[in-house]
Amino acid sequence: MGFELKNIKVKKKEKQSSKIDELLKMEISIGSSFSNKKKEAFYNELCILLSAGLTLKESLELIMQQQKNEKDSRRIKNIVDSLIEGKNFSDAIENIDEFSSYEFHSIKIGENTGTLEKIIQELSLFFKRKNEQRRVILSAVSYPLVVLFTAFLAIIFMLQFVVPMFADIFRQNKVELPWITKKILSISELFQNYGWLVVLLIASLFITYHFIKTKQWYKMFSSRIILKIPLLGDFVRKVKMAQLNQALSLLTGARVPLLNALGLTKNMVGFYPLEIAIEGMENDILQGKSLHTSMSQFAVFEKKMISLVKVAEETNQNETIFKRLTDQYLQEVEHTSKLLSATLEPLIIVVLGVIVAVILIAMYLPMFTLSTVIG
């Protein structure tokens, strides 16, 4: 996305009374043609044009003209057509799949509170931070994944081509094979005969995952397993807590009632332990309990968060405390991602090195016996 702001007079904006700080850091659309990177550019350009004094319709039309992708252009045109029909911006994006319910509610809040431009700016910052977080995570896991993939290919090559060559030599010379060599040869034969079953099994697992990933029992089971994995479980939990706190920071800052804010957040987090906890918190608040009292019943919340939420309720500083918690968790996410990368790299290298070493030793042990016989 790109545009030029030529001959556009910037008008002075009045100071807005209500302040909205941060937006929820979570994946909005996975596998969508309207990616997070495109959304960052879209909201950034829209914010600049609105600040320059253009109307919402004029801004969207200018952005639409700059689109190189036909689908992106048609998507924005649908929004413009809805605005011409008299709909609000939030209503115009409500039925467009690429826009999430979170974006819909955020923009609707901006329209109702007169802070639409601020909301658009925060959406741009949100996607910018989301993309930055994605880059941090990718940089943390890219090297271990490359090492893992390369070593995996090397092992397959050895089992498919190298080991059978040694097997032929051993059979021709009738060498007595050690136990470890017999096992490696058996694995090699199994791989050659039934390797296609492994590929079929992997494909089946991906297809099965696609169908069961939204099932309640699967979300419960997978979340329990993930949380028990050292480092990874803690990393996932902190990411989800950052998402939760950033959502609550936005919604409470927009003066959305706490009960409504929890209801909106529950459908965005996408993490079973938090979904169950939020559902319980909603019921407790309806019965008159405080938020921190309800949170203390669920192990997913840390004591430091519960203590700060208690302070927020006593001082009526919910927005400030949730924003501070968001910053803390985001810093911890960055630190944990680096620790995860630093731990995975040597671990993968050691494990794969041991596997390759075992294969080589298993192949060369009989060669010593063979050289003795020949000698």
C-alpha positions as CSV (number, residue, x, y, z in Angstrom):
1,M,0.0,0.0,0.0
2,G,1.2,3.5,-0.7
3,F,-0.2,6.9,-1.5
4,E,1.0,10.5,-1.9
5,L,-0.4,13.4,0.2
6,K,0.0,16.2,-2.3
7,N,-2.0,19.5,-2.1
8,I,-3.8,18.2,1.0
9,K,-4.3,20.8,3.8
10,V,-3.9,19.5,7.3
11,K,-6.6,20.7,9.6
12,K,-6.1,21.2,13.3
13,K,-7.7,18.5,15.4
14,E,-9.4,19.4,18.7
15,K,-8.1,17.7,21.8
16,Q,-10.2,14.6,22.5
17,S,-11.6,14.1,26.0
18,S,-11.5,10.4,26.2
19,K,-8.2,8.5,25.9
20,I,-7.7,5.0,24.5
21,D,-4.1,3.6,24.8
22,E,-3.6,0.1,23.5
23,L,-5.2,-2.6,21.5
24,L,-5.2,-6.3,22.0
25,K,-2.2,-8.1,20.6
26,M,-3.6,-11.2,19.1
27,E,-3.9,-12.8,15.7
28,I,-6.8,-11.3,13.8
29,S,-6.8,-13.3,10.6
30,I,-4.8,-16.4,10.0
31,G,-4.4,-17.6,6.4
32,S,-6.3,-14.6,5.1
33,S,-5.4,-12.6,2.0
34,F,-5.7,-9.5,4.0
35,S,-2.7,-10.2,6.1
36,N,-1.5,-8.4,9.3
37,K,1.1,-6.5,7.3
38,K,-1.6,-5.2,4.9
39,K,-3.8,-4.3,7.8
40,E,-1.0,-2.3,9.4
41,A,-0.6,-0.3,6.2
42,F,-4.3,0.1,5.7
43,Y,-5.0,1.5,9.1
44,N,-1.9,3.6,9.1
45,E,-2.8,5.2,5.8
46,L,-6.4,5.7,6.8
47,C,-5.3,7.4,10.0
48,I,-3.0,9.8,8.1
49,L,-5.7,10.7,5.7
50,L,-8.3,11.3,8.4
51,S,-5.8,13.5,10.2
52,A,-5.2,15.4,7.0
53,G,-8.9,16.5,7.0
54,L,-10.3,14.1,4.5
55,T,-13.6,12.4,5.2
56,L,-13.8,8.6,5.8
57,K,-15.3,8.0,2.4
58,E,-12.6,10.1,0.6
59,S,-9.8,8.4,2.5
60,L,-11.0,5.0,1.6
61,E,-11.5,5.9,-2.0
62,L,-7.9,7.2,-2.2
63,I,-6.5,4.1,-0.6
64,M,-8.6,1.9,-2.9
65,Q,-7.1,3.7,-6.0
66,Q,-3.6,2.7,-4.8
67,Q,-4.3,-1.0,-4.5
68,K,-2.3,-3.3,-6.8
69,N,-4.3,-6.4,-5.7
70,E,-7.7,-6.6,-7.2
71,K,-9.2,-8.4,-4.2
72,D,-7.9,-5.7,-1.9
73,S,-9.4,-3.0,-4.1
74,R,-12.7,-4.8,-4.3
75,R,-12.8,-5.3,-0.6
76,I,-12.4,-1.5,0.1
77,K,-14.9,-0.7,-2.6
78,N,-17.5,-2.8,-0.8
79,I,-16.9,-0.7,2.3
80,V,-17.2,2.6,0.3
81,D,-20.4,1.4,-1.2
82,S,-21.8,0.6,2.2
83,L,-20.9,4.1,3.4
84,I,-22.7,5.6,0.4
85,E,-25.8,3.6,1.4
86,G,-25.7,5.3,4.8
87,K,-24.0,2.6,6.9
88,N,-21.4,3.3,9.6
89,F,-17.8,2.1,9.1
90,S,-18.3,-0.6,11.7
91,D,-21.5,-1.9,10.0
92,A,-19.7,-1.8,6.6
93,I,-16.9,-4.3,7.8
94,E,-19.2,-6.4,10.0
95,N,-19.9,-9.0,7.3
96,I,-16.5,-9.0,5.7
97,D,-14.7,-12.1,6.7
98,E,-11.2,-10.5,6.7
99,F,-12.2,-8.2,9.5
100,S,-12.6,-9.8,12.9
101,S,-15.2,-9.1,15.6
102,Y,-12.5,-7.4,17.6
103,E,-11.9,-4.8,14.8
104,F,-15.7,-4.4,14.4
105,H,-16.2,-3.7,18.1
106,S,-13.1,-1.5,18.4
107,I,-14.3,0.7,15.5
108,K,-17.9,0.8,16.8
109,I,-16.5,2.0,20.2
110,G,-14.6,4.7,18.3
111,E,-17.8,5.8,16.5
112,N,-19.9,5.8,19.6
113,T,-17.3,7.8,21.7
114,G,-16.2,10.2,18.9
115,T,-12.7,8.7,18.9
116,L,-12.7,6.9,15.6
117,E,-9.4,8.5,14.4
118,K,-7.7,7.4,17.7
119,I,-9.1,3.9,17.3
120,I,-7.8,3.7,13.7
121,Q,-4.4,4.9,14.9
122,E,-4.3,2.3,17.7
123,L,-5.3,-0.5,15.2
124,S,-2.3,0.6,13.1
125,L,0.0,0.4,16.1
126,F,-1.5,-2.8,17.2
127,F,-0.8,-4.6,13.9
128,K,2.7,-3.0,13.8
129,R,3.5,-4.5,17.2
130,K,1.9,-7.8,16.2
131,N,4.1,-7.9,13.1
132,E,7.2,-7.0,15.2
133,Q,6.3,-9.8,17.7
134,R,5.9,-12.2,14.8
135,R,9.3,-11.3,13.5
136,V,10.9,-11.8,17.0
137,I,9.3,-15.2,17.3
138,L,10.3,-16.2,13.7
139,S,13.9,-15.1,14.3
140,A,14.0,-17.1,17.6
141,V,12.8,-20.3,16.0
142,S,14.1,-20.0,12.4
143,Y,17.6,-21.2,13.1
144,P,16.5,-24.3,15.2
145,L,13.9,-25.2,12.5
146,V,16.5,-24.9,9.7
147,V,18.9,-27.1,11.7
148,L,16.1,-29.6,12.5
149,F,14.9,-29.8,8.9
150,T,18.5,-30.1,7.4
151,A,19.4,-32.9,9.9
152,F,16.1,-34.6,9.3
153,L,16.8,-34.7,5.5
154,A,20.3,-36.0,6.3
155,I,19.0,-38.8,8.4
156,I,16.4,-39.8,5.7
157,F,19.2,-39.8,3.1
158,M,21.4,-42.0,5.2
159,L,18.5,-44.5,5.9
160,Q,17.4,-44.5,2.3
161,F,20.7,-44.7,0.5
162,V,23.8,-45.0,2.7
163,V,22.7,-47.7,5.1
164,P,21.4,-50.0,2.3
165,M,24.9,-49.8,0.6
166,F,26.6,-51.0,3.8
167,A,23.9,-53.7,4.2
168,D,24.9,-55.1,0.8
169,I,28.5,-55.2,1.7
170,F,27.8,-57.0,5.0
171,R,25.6,-59.6,3.2
172,Q,28.2,-60.3,0.5
173,N,31.0,-60.8,3.1
174,K,28.7,-62.6,5.6
175,V,29.9,-60.4,8.5
176,E,28.5,-61.0,12.0
177,L,26.7,-57.9,12.8
178,P,26.5,-56.2,16.2
179,W,23.1,-55.6,17.8
180,I,23.1,-51.9,17.1
181,T,23.8,-52.5,13.4
182,K,21.0,-55.0,13.1
183,K,18.6,-52.5,14.6
184,I,19.7,-49.7,12.3
185,L,19.4,-52.0,9.3
186,S,15.9,-53.0,10.4
187,I,14.9,-49.3,10.7
188,S,16.3,-48.7,7.2
189,E,14.4,-51.6,5.7
190,L,11.2,-50.5,7.5
191,F,11.6,-46.9,6.1
192,Q,12.2,-48.1,2.6
193,N,9.2,-50.5,2.6
194,Y,6.8,-48.3,4.5
195,G,8.1,-44.7,4.1
196,W,5.0,-43.8,2.2
197,L,2.9,-44.7,5.3
198,V,4.9,-42.1,7.3
199,V,4.1,-39.4,4.8
200,L,0.4,-40.5,4.8
201,L,0.3,-40.4,8.6
202,I,1.8,-36.9,8.7
203,A,-0.8,-35.7,6.1
204,S,-3.6,-37.4,8.1
205,L,-2.5,-35.6,11.2
206,F,-2.6,-32.2,9.5
207,I,-6.1,-33.0,8.1
208,T,-7.3,-34.3,11.4
209,Y,-6.0,-31.2,13.2
210,H,-7.9,-28.9,10.8
211,F,-11.2,-30.6,11.7
212,I,-10.7,-30.9,15.5
213,K,-8.8,-27.7,16.4
214,T,-12.1,-25.9,17.2
215,K,-13.5,-28.8,19.3
216,Q,-13.8,-28.0,23.0
217,W,-12.2,-31.3,24.1
218,Y,-9.2,-30.8,21.9
219,K,-8.6,-27.2,23.1
220,M,-8.8,-28.5,26.7
221,F,-6.4,-31.4,26.1
222,S,-3.9,-29.5,24.0
223,S,-3.7,-26.5,26.4
224,R,-3.0,-28.8,29.3
225,I,-0.2,-30.5,27.4
226,I,1.3,-27.2,26.2
227,L,1.3,-25.7,29.6
228,K,3.2,-28.6,31.0
229,I,6.1,-28.3,28.5
230,P,9.0,-26.4,30.0
231,L,9.6,-22.9,28.6
232,L,7.1,-23.3,25.8
233,G,4.1,-23.5,28.2
234,D,5.3,-20.4,30.1
235,F,5.8,-18.6,26.8
236,V,2.3,-19.4,25.5
237,R,0.7,-18.4,28.7
238,K,2.5,-15.0,28.8
239,V,1.5,-14.3,25.2
240,K,-2.2,-15.0,26.0
241,M,-2.0,-12.9,29.2
242,A,-0.5,-10.0,27.2
243,Q,-3.5,-10.3,24.8
244,L,-6.0,-10.4,27.7
245,N,-4.6,-7.3,29.4
246,Q,-4.2,-5.3,26.3
247,A,-7.9,-6.0,25.4
248,L,-9.0,-5.0,28.9
249,S,-6.8,-1.8,28.7
250,L,-8.6,-0.7,25.5
251,L,-12.1,-1.6,26.5
252,T,-11.9,-0.1,30.0
253,G,-10.3,3.0,28.6
254,A,-13.2,3.3,26.2
255,R,-15.5,3.2,29.3
256,V,-16.9,-0.2,28.4
257,P,-18.4,-1.9,31.5
258,L,-16.2,-4.5,32.9
259,L,-18.7,-7.3,32.4
260,N,-19.1,-6.4,28.7
261,A,-15.3,-6.1,28.3
262,L,-14.8,-9.6,29.7
263,G,-17.5,-10.9,27.3
264,L,-15.8,-9.4,24.3
265,T,-12.4,-10.5,25.3
266,K,-13.5,-14.1,26.0
267,N,-14.1,-14.7,22.3
268,M,-10.8,-13.2,21.2
269,V,-8.2,-14.9,23.4
270,G,-8.5,-18.4,21.8
271,F,-6.9,-20.1,24.8
272,Y,-9.1,-22.7,26.7
273,P,-7.8,-22.0,30.3
274,L,-8.5,-18.3,29.9
275,E,-11.8,-18.8,28.2
276,I,-13.0,-21.0,31.2
277,A,-11.6,-18.5,33.7
278,I,-13.3,-15.5,32.0
279,E,-16.6,-17.4,31.9
280,G,-16.3,-18.0,35.7
281,M,-15.3,-14.4,36.3
282,E,-18.4,-13.2,34.5
283,N,-20.6,-15.3,36.7
284,D,-18.8,-14.1,39.8
285,I,-19.2,-10.5,38.9
286,L,-22.9,-10.9,38.3
287,Q,-23.1,-12.3,41.8
288,G,-21.4,-9.2,43.2
289,K,-17.8,-10.5,43.6
290,S,-14.8,-8.3,42.8
291,L,-12.6,-9.1,39.8
292,H,-9.5,-9.8,41.8
293,T,-11.4,-12.2,44.1
294,S,-12.8,-14.1,41.2
295,M,-9.3,-14.2,39.5
296,S,-7.7,-15.8,42.6
297,Q,-9.8,-19.0,42.0
298,F,-8.0,-19.7,38.7
299,A,-4.4,-21.0,38.5
300,V,-3.8,-19.4,35.1
301,F,-3.5,-16.0,36.7
302,E,-0.3,-15.1,38.5
303,K,-0.4,-13.6,42.0
304,K,1.3,-10.3,40.8
305,M,-1.5,-9.8,38.3
306,I,-4.2,-10.4,40.9
307,S,-2.5,-8.0,43.3
308,L,-2.3,-5.2,40.7
309,V,-5.9,-5.8,39.6
310,K,-6.9,-5.4,43.3
311,V,-5.1,-2.1,43.4
312,A,-6.8,-1.0,40.2
313,E,-10.2,-1.7,41.6
314,E,-9.5,0.1,44.8
315,T,-8.1,3.2,43.0
316,N,-10.3,3.1,39.9
317,Q,-7.2,2.9,37.7
318,N,-8.2,-0.1,35.6
319,E,-7.0,1.2,32.3
320,T,-3.6,2.2,33.7
321,I,-3.0,-1.0,35.5
322,F,-4.0,-3.2,32.6
323,K,-1.7,-1.2,30.3
324,R,1.2,-1.7,32.8
325,L,0.5,-5.4,33.0
326,T,0.5,-5.5,29.2
327,D,3.9,-3.9,29.0
328,Q,5.3,-6.3,31.6
329,Y,4.0,-9.4,29.9
330,L,5.3,-8.2,26.5
331,Q,8.7,-7.7,27.9
332,E,8.6,-11.2,29.4
333,V,7.4,-12.6,26.1
334,E,10.5,-11.1,24.4
335,H,12.8,-12.4,27.1
336,T,11.3,-15.9,27.0
337,S,11.4,-16.1,23.2
338,K,15.2,-15.4,23.4
339,L,15.6,-18.0,26.1
340,L,13.6,-20.5,24.2
341,S,15.8,-20.0,21.1
342,A,19.0,-20.2,23.1
343,T,17.8,-23.5,24.7
344,L,16.4,-25.1,21.6
345,E,19.4,-24.6,19.3
346,P,22.0,-26.6,21.3
347,L,19.4,-29.2,22.3
348,I,18.4,-29.9,18.7
349,I,22.0,-30.0,17.6
350,V,22.9,-32.5,20.4
351,V,20.0,-34.8,19.9
352,L,20.4,-34.9,16.1
353,G,24.2,-35.2,16.5
354,V,23.6,-38.3,18.7
355,I,21.3,-39.9,16.1
356,V,23.7,-39.3,13.2
357,A,26.6,-40.6,15.4
358,V,24.7,-43.8,16.3
359,I,24.0,-44.5,12.6
360,L,27.6,-44.0,11.7
361,I,28.9,-46.1,14.5
362,A,26.5,-48.9,13.7
363,M,27.7,-48.9,10.1
364,Y,31.4,-48.8,10.9
365,L,31.6,-51.3,13.7
366,P,31.2,-54.3,11.2
367,M,33.7,-52.7,8.9
368,F,36.4,-53.2,11.5
369,T,35.5,-56.8,11.8
370,L,35.5,-57.1,8.0
371,S,39.0,-55.5,7.7
372,T,40.3,-58.0,10.3
373,V,38.9,-60.9,8.3
374,I,40.4,-59.6,5.1
375,G,43.7,-58.9,6.8
